[in-house]
Amino acid sequence: MAEGGQQQQGGQQQQQQQPSPVQLMGKALTDIRKVQNMLELQNPGQTEAIKMQREAGDLVWQVIQTMQQSQQQQSQ
């Protein structure tokens, strides 16, 4: 019976798996783009802030691409 409890615990740990760095960066990119869109729609005069959001989003996207390419190379 103790064995079954250990297996169940292991299963729970798998369900609580931490997001991968690529997933976290994807979430950050989504949030950056949401704020960028909000600025563009609600405060179109904030050109500097919009530009900074766009640049931040582009940078995060480049990092995601690099991370995905690295993962693909490692799995080959």
C-alpha positions, -999 to +999 in steps of 0.1 A: +000+000+000+029+024+007+041+018-028+008+030-043+010+062-022+045+069-036+033+064-071+004+087-066+028+114-051+050+110-082+020+116-104+011+147-086+046+161-090+044+156-127+011+175-129+027+204-111+056+206-137+072+240-140+068+258-173+098+257-196+119+288-202+105+290-237+069+289-223+078+317-198+093+338-225+062+332-247+041+345-218+063+375-214+060+382-251+022+379-250+021+404-222+044+428-239+023+427-271-009+432-251+005+464-235+018+476-268-017+471-284-033+489-254-009+518-258-015+520-296-053+520-291-057+542-260-026+564-261-015+567-297+005+598-288+028+578-266+051+571-295+082+565-274+065+541-251+050+522-280+084+521-297+100+507-265+072+480-262+078+470-298+115+468-293+111+448-261+087+424-279+111+420-308+140+412-284+120+386-265+109+370-298+145+368-309+155+351-276+126+326-281+137+318-316+173+312-304+161+290-275+139+269-298+168+265-324+191+254-295+165+228-283+161+214-318+198+211-323+202+193-289+174+168-298+190+158-332 
